[in-house]
Amino acid sequence: MTFESLKEIILATVSCGEEKVAPDAKLIPDVCADSLDAVELAMAIEDKTGVNVPDDIMPTFRTLGDLLAYLEEQGA
C-alpha cells in the first residue's frame, strides 16, 4: 500500500483537511477527531484492503506512518 492510497481512504472516511494528512501526522487528533473516527477509519481500511485492523490496535498508532507500516506488514 502506498501513502497516497491510505490518504484517499482517510479523506473519504473522516472529516479532516487534506493538508493534515501527512506521514508524520498524529492519528488522533490531527486526522481523527476521536476514537470513533479511528474505528470508522479501521473499518474503511478493512473494506478497501482486506486487512483486519483490530479496534484495540488503532490507538497504538501514533502517526499515519505507523499505520502505513502496519498495513504494509500485513500485506496491504
C-alpha positions as a Markdown table, in Angstrom:
| # | Residue | x | y | z |
|---|---|---|---|---|
| 1 | Met | 0.0 | 0.0 | 0.0 |
| 2 | Thr | 1.2 | 3.5 | -0.8 |
| 3 | Phe | 0.7 | 6.5 | 1.3 |
| 4 | Glu | -1.4 | 8.0 | -1.4 |
| 5 | Ser | -3.8 | 5.0 | -1.3 |
| 6 | Leu | -4.1 | 5.4 | 2.5 |
| 7 | Lys | -4.6 | 9.1 | 2.1 |
| 8 | Glu | -7.5 | 8.5 | -0.3 |
| 9 | Ile | -9.2 | 6.2 | 2.2 |
| 10 | Ile | -8.7 | 8.7 | 5.0 |
| 11 | Leu | -10.1 | 11.6 | 3.0 |
| 12 | Ala | -13.1 | 9.6 | 2.0 |
| 13 | Thr | -13.8 | 8.4 | 5.6 |
| 14 | Val | -13.0 | 11.1 | 8.1 |
| 15 | Ser | -13.6 | 14.9 | 8.1 |
| 16 | Cys | -10.1 | 16.4 | 8.0 |
| 17 | Gly | -8.4 | 18.8 | 5.7 |
| 18 | Glu | -6.1 | 17.3 | 3.0 |
| 19 | Glu | -3.2 | 19.4 | 4.4 |
| 20 | Lys | -3.4 | 17.5 | 7.7 |
| 21 | Val | -2.9 | 14.1 | 6.0 |
| 22 | Ala | 0.9 | 13.6 | 6.1 |
| 23 | Pro | 3.1 | 10.6 | 7.2 |
| 24 | Asp | 4.1 | 12.3 | 10.4 |
| 25 | Ala | 0.6 | 13.5 | 11.3 |
| 26 | Lys | -0.8 | 12.1 | 14.5 |
| 27 | Leu | -3.7 | 9.7 | 14.0 |
| 28 | Ile | -5.6 | 11.4 | 16.9 |
| 29 | Pro | -6.1 | 14.4 | 16.9 |
| 30 | Asp | -4.6 | 15.5 | 13.6 |
| 31 | Val | -6.5 | 13.1 | 11.4 |
| 32 | Cys | -9.2 | 11.5 | 13.5 |
| 33 | Ala | -11.0 | 13.7 | 16.0 |
| 34 | Asp | -11.7 | 10.9 | 18.4 |
| 35 | Ser | -11.7 | 7.1 | 18.8 |
| 36 | Leu | -15.0 | 6.8 | 16.9 |
| 37 | Asp | -13.4 | 8.3 | 13.9 |
| 38 | Ala | -10.5 | 5.8 | 14.3 |
| 39 | Val | -12.9 | 2.9 | 14.4 |
| 40 | Glu | -14.6 | 4.2 | 11.2 |
| 41 | Leu | -11.2 | 4.5 | 9.5 |
| 42 | Ala | -10.2 | 1.0 | 10.6 |
| 43 | Met | -13.4 | -0.4 | 9.0 |
| 44 | Ala | -12.9 | 1.6 | 5.8 |
| 45 | Ile | -9.3 | 0.3 | 5.6 |
| 46 | Glu | -10.5 | -3.3 | 6.1 |
| 47 | Asp | -13.2 | -2.8 | 3.3 |
| 48 | Lys | -10.6 | -1.4 | 0.8 |
| 49 | Thr | -7.7 | -3.6 | 1.6 |
| 50 | Gly | -9.0 | -6.8 | 3.2 |
| 51 | Val | -6.5 | -6.3 | 6.1 |
| 52 | Asn | -8.0 | -6.7 | 9.5 |
| 53 | Val | -7.2 | -3.7 | 11.8 |
| 54 | Pro | -8.5 | -4.6 | 15.3 |
| 55 | Asp | -10.1 | -1.7 | 17.2 |
| 56 | Asp | -7.7 | -2.2 | 20.1 |
| 57 | Ile | -4.7 | -1.7 | 17.9 |
| 58 | Met | -5.7 | 1.6 | 16.3 |
| 59 | Pro | -4.9 | 3.7 | 19.4 |
| 60 | Thr | -1.3 | 2.3 | 19.3 |
| 61 | Phe | -0.5 | 4.0 | 16.1 |
| 62 | Arg | 0.9 | 7.4 | 16.9 |
| 63 | Thr | 1.3 | 8.6 | 13.3 |
| 64 | Leu | -0.1 | 7.8 | 9.9 |
| 65 | Gly | 3.4 | 6.4 | 9.1 |
| 66 | Asp | 3.0 | 3.9 | 11.9 |
| 67 | Leu | -0.4 | 2.9 | 10.5 |
| 68 | Leu | 1.0 | 2.6 | 7.0 |
| 69 | Ala | 3.9 | 0.4 | 8.2 |
| 70 | Tyr | 1.4 | -1.9 | 9.9 |
| 71 | Leu | -0.7 | -2.2 | 6.8 |
| 72 | Glu | 2.4 | -3.0 | 4.7 |
| 73 | Glu | 3.5 | -5.7 | 7.2 |
| 74 | Gln | 0.0 | -7.2 | 6.9 |
| 75 | Gly | 0.3 | -7.3 | 3.1 |
| 76 | Ala | -1.9 | -4.4 | 2.1 |
